[in-house]
Amino acid sequence: MVDIIDDEHDLTLKLEDFQRRLSKAAHPELIGKDLVRVDELIKANVQRGKVIQDQITEAKGSVLEIFDYKPKVVSIICKYESKRSVRHRPDL
């Protein structure tokens, strides 16, 4: 999960850098539909990357919270494990 978050973060930084360089390098005469479209696509990908980073971080936190309950669950299982009735199967 950490690798995915790092990869998304790196990709987001690269896209933002590309967007800045594209804006600086664009001549006023060349600004048109194509440049605006590319700029919008870059912004959408940056936003998607940030959402993915947030969701993965949240999922990681949720998974780690599950392990907080492990000792309690183990103690409950151990407590009632010996009280379960044992059924013997008749020999055929």
Legacy VTK file of the C-alpha trace (Angstrom):
# vtk DataFile Version 3.0
C-alpha trace
ASCII
DATASET POLYDATA
POINTS 92 float
0.000 0.000 0.000
2.840 2.341 0.839
4.390 1.718 -2.586
1.143 2.606 -4.330
0.834 5.820 -2.335
4.454 6.731 -3.130
3.979 5.956 -6.826
0.822 8.079 -6.998
2.584 10.915 -5.167
5.523 10.789 -7.598
3.171 10.714 -10.577
1.217 13.667 -9.203
4.412 15.690 -8.782
5.521 14.857 -12.329
2.157 15.830 -13.782
2.100 19.115 -11.874
5.642 19.876 -13.063
4.684 19.016 -16.642
1.634 21.246 -16.396
3.748 24.196 -15.164
6.340 23.708 -17.912
3.635 23.389 -20.548
1.988 26.615 -19.408
5.307 28.497 -19.476
6.366 27.126 -22.852
3.063 27.752 -24.608
3.018 30.755 -26.903
-0.054 32.983 -26.727
-0.639 32.321 -30.435
-0.737 28.550 -29.895
-3.158 28.522 -26.993
-6.232 26.867 -28.325
-8.573 23.995 -27.804
-5.802 21.392 -27.806
-3.730 23.072 -25.105
-6.788 23.693 -22.954
-7.813 20.044 -23.390
-4.352 18.801 -22.362
-4.378 21.132 -19.363
-7.797 19.835 -18.279
-6.650 16.205 -18.648
-3.573 16.876 -16.528
-5.697 18.551 -13.838
-8.097 15.584 -13.853
-5.220 13.114 -13.481
-3.688 15.129 -10.643
-7.048 15.187 -8.863
-7.507 11.439 -9.454
-4.063 10.763 -8.016
-4.808 12.763 -4.873
-8.128 10.959 -4.390
-6.421 7.572 -4.771
-3.759 8.570 -2.242
-6.428 9.629 0.262
-8.499 6.481 -0.246
-5.533 4.146 0.115
-4.379 5.948 3.239
-7.893 5.615 4.678
-8.060 1.919 3.744
-4.681 1.316 5.358
-5.917 2.954 8.562
-9.054 0.806 8.532
-7.049 -2.383 8.085
-4.726 -1.437 10.929
-7.732 -0.728 13.188
-8.869 -4.326 12.681
-5.697 -5.531 14.383
-6.558 -3.464 17.469
-9.448 -5.878 18.113
-7.386 -9.048 17.734
-6.541 -9.554 21.446
-10.185 -9.103 22.429
-11.410 -11.552 19.785
-8.755 -14.115 20.711
-9.712 -13.902 24.388
-13.402 -14.409 23.569
-12.617 -17.394 21.361
-10.397 -18.954 24.014
-13.019 -18.359 26.701
-15.818 -20.122 24.826
-13.725 -22.663 22.959
-13.681 -25.147 25.811
-17.427 -24.725 26.432
-18.450 -25.872 22.964
-20.112 -29.237 22.918
-18.152 -31.884 21.150
-20.189 -34.094 18.904
-18.914 -37.543 18.184
-19.668 -39.038 14.849
-20.952 -42.591 14.970
-18.709 -45.103 13.305
-20.168 -46.460 10.130
LINES 1 93
92 0 1 2 3 4 5 6 7 8 9 10 11 12 13 14 15 16 17 18 19 20 21 22 23 24 25 26 27 28 29 30 31 32 33 34 35 36 37 38 39 40 41 42 43 44 45 46 47 48 49 50 51 52 53 54 55 56 57 58 59 60 61 62 63 64 65 66 67 68 69 70 71 72 73 74 75 76 77 78 79 80 81 82 83 84 85 86 87 88 89 90 91
